[in-house]
Amino acid sequence: MMYSFENPDHNKWIDKYNELCHAGKAKRDDINTSLHHIIPRSISPELTYDKNNHTYLTVVDHMWVHYYLWKANPQYASQAWFGTVWARKNHVWDLPGGDDEYEQLKKDVFRYRKKK
């Protein structure tokens, strides 16, 4: 059985995250797909190799799940950052809020990294 990100407060962003992770239709060998750890490795490294914690997502869906995690909690900004920069540069995907949201993501990344 596939894992889900815990959501005791019924956060709408986590609901969207879990829904997209579970709907992942991409197959491991499909072109332009990537492995996504449903429960982030930073939270549960022991689940890194657990197949119940894996889903294969298209590049765009992978961007969305990281976006949803960041919207749910700014501590996940770093996980959204690299993909967002790459996707914007390559015109593959962009944040729904455009430049304003990009600036907020940048601030959240800086704030999170500063705490380490």
Summary of the structure (lengths in Angstrom):
residues: 116
radius of gyration: 14.0
end to end distance: 33.8
largest distance: 38.6
contacts: 307
relative contact order: 0.14
helix: 57%
strand: 9%
